Amino acid sequence: MTDEFTPQDLPADGGQYPPAYVPSPVSPLAPPLAPQPVTARPKRSGVALVIAGIFGGLVGAAIVIAAFVFILGYPMQDASVQPTGASAPVTTAVPTPVAFGEAAFAESVAAKLTPSVVNIEIEQTGIDRFTGRTVTQSAGNGSGVIIREDGYILTNNHVVDGADAIIVTIGVDELPATVVGTDPSTDLAVIKVDKTGLLAAEFGSSAALRVGEPVVAIGSPFGLEKTVTSGIVSALGRSTVAQGTSGITTYISLIQTDAAINPGNSGGALADAKGRLIGINTLIQSTSGQSAGIGFAIPVDFAKSIAEELISTGRASHPFMGVGTATIDGNAAAQYGLSVSAGAFVQSVTAGSPAETSGIKQGDIIVKIADAQVASVEDVFTAIRSQKVGDTVSVEIVRGEDRMTLKVTLASDTAAQ
């Protein structure tokens, strides 16, 4: 396999979600306060007691007068407490104006986009070990976004991977869905329900995003449909790779956000302040498996292009160079007497590939692709996937003691599959 590697981080999701995605435990009750030591008060003289009494009387009189003024100046309110489950007295609500801010924009975004975000339930078939019968049961849930009014829904590949049946909840309807196409290498998939007249999400642009602007995440965390959380764009351009059950997944230029994203949010919407779809919520980074305010979404510009390919052809194509590489570090460089201390060592070159055509050879060390420095296999994979099929990129290599730059015109990986 070429242009690939085996990463050590972000392990496979076990069929639905990365293993860090686990339900949040119920927080224990706060422990009772420890008893405080009683401090003995010193005795006071008779004169002091008289003075204190006079002072206390004056303060008490002031409090009574203040209370009397308060009662006269403000009408009494009904402060009765209603028991749980009891009907509260009917009152006239006084509207409270809300200044434009987080609450205002989140409310408008939710009203606009929530109807376009669906819950996806995954069912798997197995054998009941007690009866020996074939049974179908729920195996997890995720989210999806309606992208066309005729039933096409965009989601994550890891949401539907391994599903024997898919049930989509749209409003009050539970509809069976079929898989149109999946792309495990980008963790995107398109499914379809047999219904028209659906409210499709309005596409925004992830290219114009700025760090700090407000965003809203909508999905079904832990199966709680149409949950809305808000935050900001925390960072842009995050990239990583993961080894999944279907091969290597490359996440390019992810949007980082502090809007709460939890298991079940995968495949759901990340929206801008105007309610336009700007990303597909996909990953979290957490040491506990709970939301730590570090979530990631696939940019909508990229996700949309993959979705269009999946709808039209059932598969997606990606740029391909045609090399198999290994990471070089300081220890490897010292052991083998290499002239560089970081890079990607070319172990193999695919026959007829763009790499072979451009002159890349086994034993070369790739140190730069386009404008990106290469210090590992991950860097090679990310740099190539950041380009487009047909792009010509500069690849800087070290061959022995020589350093040179070659021009490589990237092909489509569909021809190599």
Secondary structure, DSSP 4 states (H G I P E B T S, - for coil): --S----SSS---TTTS-TT--PPPPPPPPPPPPPPPPPPPPP--HHHHHHHHHHHHHHHHHHHHHHHHHHHHS-----PPPPTTSPPPP---------SSHHHHHHHHHHHHGGGEEEEEEEEEEE-TTT--EEEEEEEEEEEEE-STTSEEEE-HHHHTT-SEEEEEETTEEEEEEEEEEETTTTEEEEEES--S--PPPB--STT--TT-EEEEEE-GGG-TTEEEEEEEEEEEEEEEEEETTEEEEEEEEEEE-S---TT-TT-EEE-TTS-EEEEEEEE--SSSS--S-EEEEEHHHHHHHHHHHHHHSS---EE--EEEEEE-HHHHHHHT-S-SSEEEEEEE-TTSHHHHHT--TT-EEEEETTEE--SHHHHHHHHHTS-TT-EEEEEEEETTEEEEEEEE-EEGGGT-
